[in-house]
Amino acid sequence: MANDPEVKRLLWFVFAGSRGGLNRLKIISKLVETPKNTNQLSKELGLDYKAIQHHIRVLEKNNLITPIGEKYGIAFFISTFLQVNMETFDDIAKKLDKSK
């Protein structure tokens, strides 16, 4: 399943082909290190809380993160789908980093 063209297309769209993709890339990078809630992500990335909420919704909709918990205590983890396709994610992240 690694380097599946459909997965590659999805990840390119979410992280490079739409507004806010670089912020979503940063969010995923933080969640790979350790699960976090919306407030922690907002503080660590220096982004508005509402912006983080928007990006979280986009990532959830595309099955890239998984929420665990309830209400304010919800922590976000990278999804099993993304874990399986981490090699493709890393390739895209490297290419986007070089393009800065």
C-alpha positions as CSV (number, residue, x, y, z in Angstrom):
1,M,0.0,0.0,0.0
2,A,3.0,2.3,0.4
3,N,3.2,4.9,-2.4
4,D,-0.4,4.2,-3.5
5,P,-1.2,6.9,-6.2
6,E,-4.6,7.7,-4.6
7,V,-3.0,8.3,-1.2
8,K,-0.3,10.4,-2.8
9,R,-2.9,12.5,-4.6
10,L,-4.9,13.0,-1.4
11,L,-1.8,14.0,0.6
12,W,-0.6,16.4,-2.1
13,F,-4.0,18.0,-2.2
14,V,-4.3,18.4,1.6
15,F,-0.7,19.7,2.2
16,A,0.2,21.4,-1.1
17,G,-2.8,22.0,-3.2
18,S,-5.0,23.9,-0.8
19,R,-4.8,27.0,1.4
20,G,-3.3,26.3,4.8
21,G,-1.6,23.1,3.7
22,L,1.7,24.1,5.3
23,N,-0.1,24.7,8.6
24,R,-1.7,21.3,8.4
25,L,1.8,19.9,7.7
26,K,3.1,21.5,10.9
27,I,0.1,20.1,12.9
28,I,0.8,16.6,11.7
29,S,4.5,17.0,12.5
30,K,3.6,18.0,16.0
31,L,1.1,15.1,16.4
32,V,3.7,12.6,15.2
33,E,5.9,13.7,18.2
34,T,3.1,13.4,20.7
35,P,-0.7,13.6,20.8
36,K,-2.0,17.1,21.6
37,N,-5.3,19.0,22.0
38,T,-6.4,22.0,20.0
39,N,-5.2,24.5,22.6
40,Q,-1.7,22.9,22.9
41,L,-1.3,23.0,19.1
42,S,-2.4,26.7,19.0
43,K,0.2,27.7,21.6
44,E,3.0,25.6,20.1
45,L,2.5,26.7,16.5
46,G,1.6,30.3,17.3
47,L,-1.7,30.0,15.3
48,D,-5.2,31.2,16.2
49,Y,-7.3,28.7,18.0
50,K,-10.1,29.0,15.4
51,A,-7.6,28.4,12.6
52,I,-6.3,25.2,14.4
53,Q,-10.0,24.0,14.7
54,H,-10.5,24.5,11.0
55,H,-7.3,22.6,10.1
56,I,-8.2,19.8,12.5
57,R,-11.6,19.5,10.8
58,V,-9.9,19.2,7.4
59,L,-7.5,16.6,8.7
60,E,-10.3,14.6,10.4
61,K,-12.4,14.7,7.2
62,N,-9.5,13.2,5.2
63,N,-8.9,10.5,7.8
64,L,-5.4,11.8,8.7
65,I,-6.0,12.3,12.4
66,T,-8.1,10.5,15.1
67,P,-9.7,12.3,18.1
68,I,-9.7,10.5,21.4
69,G,-11.5,11.9,24.4
70,E,-14.4,14.2,25.0
71,K,-15.1,17.9,24.7
72,Y,-12.1,20.1,25.8
73,G,-10.0,17.0,26.7
74,I,-9.9,15.7,23.1
75,A,-6.4,14.7,22.1
76,F,-5.5,14.2,18.4
77,F,-3.4,11.3,17.2
78,I,-2.2,10.6,13.7
79,S,-4.6,8.0,12.2
80,T,-3.7,4.4,11.3
81,F,-4.3,5.3,7.7
82,L,-1.6,8.0,7.9
83,Q,0.8,5.7,9.9
84,V,0.6,3.2,7.1
85,N,1.3,5.9,4.6
86,M,4.0,7.8,6.6
87,E,6.6,7.2,3.9
88,T,4.5,9.1,1.3
89,F,3.8,11.9,3.9
90,D,7.6,12.2,4.6
91,D,8.4,12.4,0.9
92,I,5.8,15.2,0.4
93,A,7.0,17.1,3.5
94,K,10.6,17.0,2.2
95,K,9.6,18.3,-1.2
96,L,7.6,21.1,0.3
97,D,10.5,22.0,2.7
98,K,12.9,22.2,-0.3
99,S,10.4,24.5,-2.2
100,K,10.4,27.2,0.5
